[in-house]
Amino acid sequence: MDGRGVEHEQAAGALHQGQVVTERIVDDTLVPLPPVWFSCPANYDGKPVYPRVAAALRLLAERGRRVGVIAAVTPAILGRAEAVQDHLADFGSVDAISFVPCFDTDVRRPTAASSRRVPASRQLQQAAVTTAGGPAWAISPDAYAEFALAATTHWLQAGHFARLKMEPAISTIRRLRGLGSGFCHFSDLKCDHVFMLYPDGRLGSCDELPWPQAQLTRLDQAGDQVGIIAAQRRLPLLNQGKDLMDRCTTCDYRTSCGGGCIATRWRYDKAGDQDAYCDYRMRVIDGIAALLAQPAHPAGAWCTTTRWRPRTPNSMRDLDSFLARWNSPDAPRPPARLHTSAHGNINTVGRPGIHEADDLDPAHPQWRAAIEPGIRPLVDAVTDTWGLVTYDSCQGHLYTGLDLVPAERRVGILPRDRTQYADVAAALCRTATAAAPALPPAVQVTVGRAELRCERSGRTVPVLDLILLPAPGHDWPAYFAAFDTATHALARALTDERPTGDECACPTPPPVAAEAPKALT
């Protein structure tokens, strides 16, 4: 027995879980009991329990109760995100759905039976576990990422967001907006605050952790609360999991990802494939960031070239005035103070400590002088050839002799509206793909999604950054020795492209099934 707890109870086929809130009478008062989560692929006789679950959900609706449903994403529902979501949304009692991945590829043995008679559910499980490549109910991180993005797209387009909370969309959106999340996969509160009490008296940490290693004590042997907390803090599994989170400290997605599930990360590290877990989380964040920026153009969620790359700080004093001035050649343009050096150009209005870079545009007399020479080919292509607004640019600096992180070469683009944003994002993807073969080995091009905050109004708008970065395996000196060549190659690709249409160069996902789920058992 591997000791994977609840996950080992999953049989082949779609697993559906739900939350039932029951009640009891206390002093003539109806008091709700804590939520009870149940899994329901089949009962011990191998018979489907879905009809009873559906009946319970309908009964709850009749009584005016609201519940959350967890649906484990297995091969049975891959490609059916829309249909499954619509089906669950039809239950009047359901106001929250959490699609969780069934990452059980490491399961090699079924749960041991405690009696001579092997229940039908165990027989189904044994048949599924013997399947080559892992149990039949398991999916890959890439498959889950596609499902999660399809579910989020439908959640937005079908209007379900107005009534249903849906994970992982809600937590991802909150983290992208700089807000907290109560979902432990996205919050800083991991397994440390989770305790599991089982009917046989076992007391342990999170049920996602392997047993018996996750067991802390037994209820009849437990001391006081302080002792249980101390046992939790001493648990080797949790400490190993915390060590695995060290890689998150230098990750660009740290603030939006939250590190994920310690137990799942632990299993993937044990299998030597922790990168697969990180990659799927980054993929979901990239896709949902695209949906937030261009909700009317969901195709952007499937672009793998454009990544979520927030910049902090990233603000402009007055966005509306800046755009109005950019679009009005006859508007007055007061002189700006230009401070130039080997470490960059700064445009300032002259107030001490205020280095504003939003006061210049192509019609400003000092525009050419303000743009650093190394980045001019890209700025000219974006502003002259594509007719777009730039809000920032940098030619890149190694900062030799200074205790500063090197700065990459980049140009920031401020789309005028959401439609232009979608067109520009797709065109930048096509440009980056076309330019890639001509780039020196030490340089790669990336398209970044970010947000720009207006200091005057407090609102934020989505922006795009075209960035040249060191390619994997190459250091900063090699990058700076080759980035001029890369710049000219990228500028030529920009000249050959135009920001029209929202179709990028990335392959589109396979079509999803439109039929209704078959009983969802």
Backbone torsions as a table, in degrees:
resi	resn	phi	psi	omega
1	MET	NA	125.4	-178.2
2	ASP	-74.7	-26.0	179.9
3	GLY	77.8	37.7	-179.4
4	ARG	-89.5	11.4	174.1
5	GLY	63.8	-133.7	-173.5
6	VAL	-58.4	-36.8	-174.7
7	GLU	-61.6	-27.8	179.7
8	HIS	-75.2	-8.9	177.5
9	GLU	-84.1	-3.1	-176.4
10	GLN	-80.5	132.9	176.2
11	ALA	-106.1	170.8	178.8
12	ALA	-60.3	144.4	-176.9
13	GLY	109.9	175.4	-176.4
14	ALA	-73.9	130.7	175.9
15	LEU	-100.0	129.6	178.4
16	HIS	-124.6	135.6	179.2
17	GLN	-123.4	154.1	179.7
18	GLY	-144.9	169.2	-179.7
19	GLN	-115.8	122.3	178.6
20	VAL	-113.3	127.2	177.5
21	VAL	-104.2	115.4	179.1
22	THR	-100.7	178.1	-174.7
23	GLU	-139.0	161.7	172.6
24	ARG	-145.8	161.2	179.9
25	ILE	-94.5	122.8	176.4
26	VAL	-127.1	114.0	-178.8
27	ASP	53.3	48.4	178.7
28	ASP	63.5	17.7	179.1
29	THR	-118.9	134.5	177.9
30	LEU	-77.5	114.4	-175.9
31	VAL	-116.3	125.6	177.7
32	PRO	-71.4	137.9	174.0
33	LEU	-83.4	164.0	177.2
34	PRO	-59.4	154.7	-179.9
35	PRO	-59.5	142.9	177.5
36	VAL	-117.8	125.2	-179.5
37	TRP	-99.5	136.2	-179.4
38	PHE	-131.8	150.4	174.7
39	SER	-108.9	143.5	-171.0
40	CYS	-145.6	59.9	171.5
41	PRO	-74.9	-44.2	179.7
42	ALA	-165.2	159.7	176.5
43	ASN	-85.6	-174.9	-175.7
44	TYR	-67.0	-17.5	176.0
45	ASP	-90.0	4.8	178.3
46	GLY	79.3	10.3	-179.7
47	LYS	-91.7	141.5	-177.8
48	PRO	-64.1	139.6	178.4
49	VAL	-107.9	3.1	-179.1
50	TYR	-55.4	-43.8	-180.0
51	PRO	-56.1	-37.1	179.7
52	ARG	-71.6	-36.1	177.6
53	VAL	-66.0	-45.4	179.1
54	ALA	-60.8	-40.7	178.8
55	ALA	-63.4	-39.1	178.6
56	ALA	-64.1	-40.9	179.9
57	LEU	-65.4	-38.2	178.3
58	ARG	-68.7	-39.8	178.4
59	LEU	-63.1	-40.0	177.7
60	LEU	-62.7	-39.2	178.0
61	ALA	-63.0	-41.1	179.0
62	GLU	-62.3	-30.8	-179.3
63	ARG	-90.8	3.6	178.1
64	GLY	75.1	21.4	-179.5
65	ARG	-95.2	151.8	-179.9
66	ARG	-119.8	137.3	-176.9
67	VAL	-135.9	162.9	172.9
68	GLY	-106.5	146.4	-179.1
69	VAL	-120.7	133.6	172.0
70	ILE	-103.1	128.6	175.0
71	ALA	-116.7	115.2	177.3
72	ALA	-76.9	129.5	-177.1
73	VAL	-84.3	109.8	178.7
74	THR	-117.9	173.6	178.5
75	PRO	-56.5	-26.4	-177.5
76	ALA	-64.6	-24.6	-178.6
77	ILE	-117.1	4.6	174.7
78	LEU	-61.9	137.7	-177.7
79	GLY	79.8	4.5	-177.2
80	ARG	-127.3	29.0	-175.6
81	ALA	-57.9	-43.2	-177.2
82	GLU	-65.2	-47.5	-176.9
83	ALA	-65.4	-42.1	179.9
84	VAL	-64.8	-42.8	-179.6
85	GLN	-63.9	-44.4	178.2
86	ASP	-61.3	-40.9	-178.8
87	HIS	-62.6	-46.7	179.8
88	LEU	-67.3	-35.0	180.0
89	ALA	-67.1	-22.3	179.9
90	ASP	-69.2	-20.8	177.1
91	PHE	-76.2	119.7	-176.8
92	GLY	-64.1	-18.8	-178.8
93	SER	-84.8	-15.6	-173.7
94	VAL	-88.6	119.1	175.8
95	ASP	-123.2	7.9	176.8
96	ALA	-153.4	136.6	178.6
97	ILE	-129.5	133.3	175.0
98	SER	-122.9	114.2	176.5
99	PHE	-90.4	113.2	-176.8
100	VAL	-111.1	143.5	-177.9
101	PRO	-79.4	144.3	176.7
102	CYS	-100.4	79.2	-178.6
103	PHE	-89.2	75.0	-176.3
104	ASP	-114.3	26.0	-175.3
105	THR	-63.9	-17.2	-179.5
106	ASP	-87.1	-4.2	-179.9
107	VAL	-73.1	124.4	-178.2
108	ARG	-119.4	-14.8	-179.3
109	ARG	-133.2	144.1	178.1
110	PRO	-76.4	166.8	176.4
111	THR	-65.7	134.2	-179.5
112	ALA	-68.3	140.6	176.2
113	ALA	-84.1	140.4	-176.1
114	SER	-89.0	-2.1	-179.4
115	SER	-134.6	168.4	179.6
116	ARG	-65.8	-36.0	179.2
117	ARG	-81.2	115.5	-179.6
118	VAL	-82.3	117.2	-178.8
119	PRO	-59.6	155.3	179.7
120	ALA	-59.6	-34.1	179.2
121	SER	-63.7	-37.1	177.9
122	ARG	-68.3	-36.3	178.1
123	GLN	-64.1	-41.2	175.9
124	LEU	-62.3	-41.0	-179.3
125	GLN	-65.3	-43.1	179.3
126	GLN	-60.5	-41.4	179.0
127	ALA	-64.6	-35.7	-179.0
128	ALA	-75.1	-38.7	-176.4
129	VAL	-69.2	-29.0	-178.0
130	THR	-76.1	-4.5	178.1
131	THR	-63.6	135.6	179.8
132	ALA	-62.6	139.6	178.5
133	GLY	84.8	15.1	179.6
134	GLY	110.3	173.0	-178.1
135	PRO	-66.6	154.4	-174.8
136	ALA	-66.4	-18.3	-176.7
137	TRP	-89.9	-6.2	-174.1
138	ALA	-83.0	153.0	175.7
139	ILE	-129.5	167.3	178.7
140	SER	-92.4	159.2	176.0
141	PRO	-58.0	-38.9	179.5
142	ASP	-62.4	-41.2	179.9
143	ALA	-64.7	-39.8	179.2
144	TYR	-66.6	-39.1	179.6
145	ALA	-59.2	-44.6	178.8
146	GLU	-62.9	-41.5	179.2
147	PHE	-63.3	-46.0	-177.9
148	ALA	-61.6	-39.7	179.7
149	LEU	-70.6	-39.5	176.6
150	ALA	-63.4	-40.7	179.4
151	ALA	-65.4	-41.2	-179.8
152	THR	-66.9	-41.5	177.9
153	THR	-59.1	-46.8	-179.7
154	HIS	-67.7	-38.8	178.3
155	TRP	-55.8	-39.3	179.5
156	LEU	-78.2	-48.3	-174.4
157	GLN	-69.3	-35.7	-179.0
158	ALA	-82.0	-6.1	179.8
159	GLY	79.9	10.7	179.5
160	HIS	-63.8	-23.7	-178.2
161	PHE	-60.7	-22.2	-179.0
162	ALA	-71.3	-22.3	-177.3
163	ARG	-124.1	-29.2	-173.2
164	LEU	-111.0	132.5	165.4
165	LYS	-82.1	142.5	-179.1
166	MET	-139.9	131.9	174.8
167	GLU	-108.3	144.4	12.7
168	PRO	-90.6	11.6	-175.3
169	ALA	-62.5	-48.7	-174.9
170	ILE	-59.8	-49.4	-177.4
171	SER	-66.0	-37.7	178.2
172	THR	-63.7	-45.2	179.3
173	ILE	-61.5	-43.6	179.6
174	ARG	-61.5	-43.7	179.6
175	ARG	-67.4	-37.4	176.8
176	LEU	-64.1	-28.4	179.4
177	ARG	-90.6	5.9	178.1
178	GLY	79.7	16.7	-179.4
179	LEU	-102.1	164.6	178.6
180	GLY	-84.3	171.3	178.9
181	SER	-140.7	143.5	176.0
182	GLY	-85.2	-5.7	179.4
183	PHE	-80.3	118.2	-171.8
184	CYS	-59.7	-26.1	178.3
185	HIS	-66.1	-21.5	-177.5
186	PHE	-113.8	-5.8	-176.1
187	SER	-106.4	169.9	176.5
188	ASP	-78.6	-12.5	177.1
189	LEU	-87.2	102.0	-178.2
190	LYS	-97.4	-142.5	-174.8
191	CYS	-66.4	-13.2	-178.7
192	ASP	-56.1	-31.2	-174.5
193	HIS	-104.4	13.7	-178.7
194	VAL	-110.8	127.7	176.7
195	PHE	-128.3	137.7	-178.2
196	MET	-118.7	128.2	176.6
197	LEU	-115.1	123.6	-176.1
198	TYR	-102.2	157.3	-176.8
199	PRO	-56.7	-28.4	-178.5
200	ASP	-85.3	6.7	175.6
201	GLY	96.7	-0.9	177.2
202	ARG	-71.7	139.0	177.1
203	LEU	-124.1	124.9	-176.5
204	GLY	-147.8	-173.8	177.2
205	SER	-83.0	-164.0	-175.8
206	CYS	-48.9	137.5	-177.7
207	ASP	-71.0	-7.9	174.8
208	GLU	-76.8	-19.9	179.3
209	LEU	-77.4	149.9	-177.8
210	PRO	-69.3	146.1	177.3
211	TRP	-107.3	149.5	8.1
212	PRO	-88.4	5.1	-176.6
213	GLN	-60.3	-27.4	-177.3
214	ALA	-85.7	-3.8	-178.4
215	GLN	-74.2	135.7	179.4
216	LEU	-98.0	-44.5	-178.2
217	THR	-171.4	-171.2	170.7
218	ARG	-113.0	152.6	-175.1
219	LEU	-61.0	-37.2	-178.8
220	ASP	-77.2	-6.7	178.0
221	GLN	-112.6	-3.3	-174.9
222	ALA	-71.8	141.9	174.4
223	GLY	-88.3	-137.7	-180.0
224	ASP	-86.4	-179.3	-177.6
225	GLN	-60.7	-38.7	-178.9
226	VAL	-61.1	-41.0	-179.6
227	GLY	-66.1	-38.2	179.6
228	ILE	-67.4	-41.9	178.8
229	ILE	-63.8	-40.6	179.3
230	ALA	-63.4	-40.1	178.3
231	ALA	-64.3	-38.4	177.4
232	GLN	-62.4	-43.2	-177.7
233	ARG	-70.2	-24.6	178.7
234	ARG	-85.5	-11.9	-172.6
235	LEU	-57.9	118.1	-177.8
236	PRO	-57.1	-37.6	-179.3
237	LEU	-58.7	-44.8	-178.9
238	LEU	-66.2	-40.2	179.1
239	ASN	-66.5	-37.2	174.8
240	GLN	-63.8	-40.7	178.8
241	GLY	-62.8	-39.6	178.3
242	LYS	-63.7	-38.0	178.3
243	ASP	-62.7	-35.4	179.3
244	LEU	-65.6	-25.6	-178.5
245	MET	-75.6	-4.8	179.5
246	ASP	-59.6	-33.0	-178.7
247	ARG	-65.2	-21.1	-179.0
248	CYS	-71.5	-23.2	-173.3
249	THR	-64.8	-26.9	-179.3
250	THR	-108.7	9.2	-177.1
251	CYS	-84.4	139.1	178.4
252	ASP	-65.5	-19.2	-177.1
253	TYR	-99.2	9.8	-172.8
254	ARG	-55.2	-47.7	-175.1
255	THR	-73.2	-24.5	-179.1
256	SER	-95.6	-23.0	-176.8
257	CYS	-91.7	-44.0	-177.2
258	GLY	79.1	2.0	174.3
259	GLY	94.0	-17.9	178.6
260	GLY	79.5	-158.8	-176.6
261	CYS	-92.3	124.6	-179.7
262	ILE	-60.8	-43.4	-177.6
263	ALA	-63.0	-43.5	179.4
264	THR	-67.4	-42.0	177.7
265	ARG	-60.8	-39.2	179.1
266	TRP	-61.9	-42.5	-179.5
267	ARG	-68.0	-40.8	179.2
268	TYR	-68.6	-34.4	176.0
269	ASP	-66.2	-39.6	178.1
270	LYS	-61.2	-34.1	178.8
271	ALA	-85.1	-0.5	179.4
272	GLY	73.4	26.8	-176.4
273	ASP	-139.3	45.5	-179.3
274	GLN	-65.2	-26.4	179.2
275	ASP	-61.3	-33.9	-179.7
276	ALA	-62.1	-37.5	179.0
277	TYR	-67.6	-45.1	178.5
278	CYS	-63.7	-41.5	-176.9
279	ASP	-61.6	-40.9	-178.7
280	TYR	-67.3	-38.9	-179.5
281	ARG	-66.7	-40.2	176.9
282	MET	-64.2	-38.9	-179.7
283	ARG	-62.8	-43.0	179.1
284	VAL	-65.1	-42.4	179.2
285	ILE	-62.7	-44.3	178.3
286	ASP	-58.6	-45.5	-177.0
287	GLY	-67.3	-42.5	-179.9
288	ILE	-70.1	-34.1	174.6
289	ALA	-61.1	-37.3	176.8
290	ALA	-66.4	-41.8	179.8
291	LEU	-64.2	-35.9	177.2
292	LEU	-67.3	-39.0	-176.3
293	ALA	-77.1	-33.1	-176.6
294	GLN	-137.8	66.6	-174.5
295	PRO	-60.5	-27.5	-179.8
296	ALA	-83.2	-3.4	-178.1
297	HIS	-131.7	74.1	-173.5
298	PRO	-67.1	-11.5	-179.2
299	ALA	-58.2	-27.9	-178.9
300	GLY	-62.8	-20.7	179.9
301	ALA	-65.9	-20.4	-176.7
302	TRP	-98.6	4.3	178.2
303	CYS	-78.0	125.4	178.7
304	THR	-99.2	-2.7	178.0
305	THR	-85.6	-38.2	-177.1
306	THR	-88.1	123.5	-173.3
307	ARG	-117.8	156.7	174.8
308	TRP	-77.9	111.7	-179.2
309	ARG	-132.7	78.1	-178.0
310	PRO	-63.6	147.3	177.5
311	ARG	-118.3	129.4	-177.7
312	THR	-132.6	123.0	-5.9
313	PRO	-78.3	159.7	176.8
314	ASN	-148.5	90.4	-175.0
315	SER	-142.0	161.4	178.1
316	MET	-136.9	143.0	-173.1
317	ARG	-61.1	-47.5	-177.1
318	ASP	-147.0	96.6	-177.2
319	LEU	-61.9	-46.1	-175.7
320	ASP	-62.9	-43.6	179.0
321	SER	-64.5	-39.0	-179.9
322	PHE	-62.8	-46.9	179.8
323	LEU	-66.0	-39.4	179.3
324	ALA	-63.0	-40.6	179.8
325	ARG	-69.2	-39.3	179.5
326	TRP	-60.7	-38.5	-177.5
327	ASN	-86.9	1.6	-177.6
328	SER	-125.4	92.5	-178.2
329	PRO	-57.9	-27.0	-176.2
330	ASP	-89.6	-1.4	-179.3
331	ALA	-67.1	147.0	179.2
332	PRO	-64.3	140.9	-179.2
333	ARG	-131.3	96.1	-178.6
334	PRO	-66.3	153.7	179.1
335	PRO	-61.2	148.3	177.5
336	ALA	-116.8	152.5	174.4
337	ARG	-87.4	123.8	179.3
338	LEU	-105.7	121.1	174.8
339	HIS	-108.5	113.4	-178.7
340	THR	-115.4	145.5	177.3
341	SER	-160.5	178.7	178.2
342	ALA	-66.4	-14.8	-177.8
343	HIS	-104.8	11.5	173.6
344	GLY	129.7	162.2	176.3
345	ASN	-102.7	139.1	178.2
346	ILE	-127.4	129.1	176.9
347	ASN	-101.4	124.9	-176.2
348	THR	-137.6	152.5	177.4
349	VAL	-85.1	-0.9	173.2
350	GLY	100.3	-3.9	178.7
351	ARG	-79.2	136.6	-176.6
352	PRO	-57.0	130.5	177.0
353	GLY	77.2	-0.9	-179.0
354	ILE	-107.9	111.7	-179.4
355	HIS	-115.0	78.1	-178.6
356	GLU	-86.5	134.9	-179.0
357	ALA	-116.3	22.9	-176.0
358	ASP	-107.3	14.7	-172.7
359	ASP	-103.3	4.2	-179.6
360	LEU	-118.6	147.5	178.4
361	ASP	-148.3	171.0	-175.2
362	PRO	-56.6	-25.0	179.9
363	ALA	-85.1	-6.4	-179.9
364	HIS	-75.7	136.0	-178.2
365	PRO	-57.6	-25.9	-176.8
366	GLN	-101.2	13.1	-176.3
367	TRP	-56.7	-51.9	-176.4
368	ARG	-62.5	-39.2	-178.8
369	ALA	-68.4	-26.5	-176.4
370	ALA	-81.2	-23.4	-178.3
371	ILE	-85.3	125.6	179.7
372	GLU	-62.4	140.8	-174.1
373	PRO	-56.0	-40.5	-174.8
374	GLY	-65.2	-27.1	-176.2
375	ILE	-98.5	-5.5	-176.0
376	ARG	-57.2	-42.3	-179.8
377	PRO	-57.0	-37.5	180.0
378	LEU	-76.7	-40.2	178.5
379	VAL	-63.3	-42.5	179.3
380	ASP	-62.9	-41.1	-179.5
381	ALA	-65.3	-39.9	-178.4
382	VAL	-71.8	-42.5	-175.4
383	THR	-84.9	-45.2	-176.1
384	ASP	-82.0	-52.3	-175.1
385	THR	-74.7	-44.2	-177.3
386	TRP	-93.0	-15.6	178.2
387	GLY	68.8	33.4	-176.5
388	LEU	-104.1	170.2	179.1
389	VAL	-98.7	130.4	173.4
390	THR	-106.3	140.5	-180.0
391	TYR	-111.1	-7.0	-177.0
392	ASP	-169.3	152.8	172.6
393	SER	-157.6	154.5	178.6
394	CYS	-152.4	133.4	-179.5
395	GLN	-82.8	-6.1	179.1
396	GLY	92.9	139.5	-176.5
397	HIS	-144.6	134.7	178.1
398	LEU	-83.5	-23.0	178.8
399	TYR	56.5	49.0	179.6
400	THR	-59.6	130.8	178.6
401	GLY	84.6	-3.8	179.7
402	LEU	-112.9	151.3	179.3
403	ASP	-87.3	62.3	-178.1
404	LEU	-131.1	146.4	175.5
405	VAL	-72.1	133.5	178.7
406	PRO	-55.3	147.8	179.2
407	ALA	-105.2	135.3	-179.0
408	GLU	-82.4	164.7	175.7
409	ARG	-81.8	129.9	-176.0
410	ARG	-157.7	159.4	170.4
411	VAL	-135.5	132.1	-179.2
412	GLY	-98.6	136.6	-176.6
413	ILE	-116.4	131.1	178.5
414	LEU	-109.1	95.2	178.7
415	PRO	-62.0	148.6	-177.2
416	ARG	-76.9	-26.3	177.7
417	ASP	-156.3	178.4	-175.3
418	ARG	-67.6	-35.2	179.1
419	THR	-66.1	-44.8	177.0
420	GLN	-63.6	-35.9	177.2
421	TYR	-57.4	-47.5	-179.1
422	ALA	-62.7	-42.0	-179.9
423	ASP	-66.0	-42.4	-178.8
424	VAL	-68.0	-42.1	179.0
425	ALA	-59.2	-44.3	179.4
426	ALA	-66.2	-40.5	179.9
427	ALA	-66.6	-37.4	177.4
428	LEU	-66.6	-35.8	175.5
429	CYS	-62.7	-45.4	178.9
430	ARG	-63.3	-40.0	179.6
431	THR	-64.2	-47.1	-179.3
432	ALA	-61.4	-39.7	179.4
433	THR	-66.3	-41.1	-179.4
434	ALA	-68.8	-35.3	-176.3
435	ALA	-79.7	-22.9	-172.9
436	ALA	-51.3	-44.9	-178.3
437	PRO	-64.1	-23.9	-177.0
438	ALA	-92.7	-3.2	-177.6
439	LEU	-79.9	145.7	173.6
440	PRO	-61.4	153.5	-177.6
441	PRO	-58.5	-26.4	-175.3
442	ALA	-83.0	-4.2	-173.1
443	VAL	-128.2	139.9	172.4
444	GLN	-130.8	155.9	179.8
445	VAL	-109.1	139.3	-179.6
446	THR	-133.0	143.8	172.7
447	VAL	-106.3	122.8	-176.7
448	GLY	-109.7	138.9	171.4
449	ARG	-96.3	137.8	177.7
450	ALA	-151.1	-177.5	176.5
451	GLU	-129.4	142.1	178.8
452	LEU	-113.1	128.7	-177.3
453	ARG	-100.3	134.3	175.0
454	CYS	-86.8	117.8	-176.9
455	GLU	-67.8	-30.0	-177.6
456	ARG	-73.8	-45.9	-175.6
457	SER	-97.9	-21.2	-177.5
458	GLY	84.2	-5.0	-178.9
459	ARG	-80.9	159.1	177.6
460	THR	-119.0	148.6	177.9
461	VAL	-129.7	147.8	178.5
462	PRO	-74.6	138.6	178.6
463	VAL	-131.8	168.6	-179.6
464	LEU	-128.6	143.3	178.0
465	ASP	-123.2	130.5	173.0
466	LEU	-98.7	116.8	-166.2
467	ILE	-128.2	136.9	168.8
468	LEU	-101.0	126.4	-176.3
469	LEU	-127.2	159.1	172.3
470	PRO	-63.3	133.5	176.9
471	ALA	-71.9	153.0	179.0
472	PRO	-52.9	134.7	179.3
473	GLY	88.5	1.7	-179.4
474	HIS	-123.0	142.5	-177.3
475	ASP	-93.1	177.6	-177.7
476	TRP	-64.1	-43.7	178.2
477	PRO	-57.1	-41.1	178.4
478	ALA	-65.0	-37.2	178.1
479	TYR	-63.5	-49.0	-177.8
480	PHE	-67.6	-24.1	177.4
481	ALA	-73.9	-18.9	-173.8
482	ALA	-119.2	-5.0	-170.1
483	PHE	-74.6	-19.3	174.1
484	ASP	-67.5	-43.2	176.5
485	THR	-60.9	-42.4	178.8
486	ALA	-64.1	-38.1	-179.2
487	THR	-60.5	-45.3	-178.4
488	HIS	-68.7	-35.8	176.7
489	ALA	-65.1	-40.9	179.5
490	LEU	-69.4	-37.6	178.4
491	ALA	-63.1	-39.0	177.3
492	ARG	-64.4	-40.2	178.6
493	ALA	-65.5	-36.9	176.5
494	LEU	-63.8	-39.1	-179.9
495	THR	-64.9	-31.4	-178.0
496	ASP	-84.1	-7.0	-175.3
497	GLU	-116.1	163.8	175.4
498	ARG	-141.6	147.5	-179.4
499	PRO	-81.4	72.3	177.9
500	THR	-128.7	130.2	179.4
501	GLY	83.0	150.7	-175.9
502	ASP	-103.4	21.2	179.1
503	GLU	-92.9	120.2	-178.1
504	CYS	-95.1	-173.6	-176.7
505	ALA	-88.7	-5.2	-176.9
506	CYS	-80.1	147.2	178.1
507	PRO	-65.4	143.0	179.1
508	THR	-80.6	152.9	179.8
509	PRO	-69.6	159.6	178.0
510	PRO	-63.4	151.7	179.5
511	PRO	-61.7	147.2	-179.3
512	VAL	-96.8	151.9	180.0
513	ALA	-68.5	138.9	-177.8
514	ALA	-101.3	-13.2	-176.7
515	GLU	-73.2	160.3	179.8
516	ALA	-71.5	151.1	178.3
517	PRO	-60.8	145.1	179.4
518	LYS	-88.3	91.2	175.7
519	ALA	64.7	-13.9	176.6
520	LEU	52.3	46.0	178.5
521	THR	-108.4	NA	NA
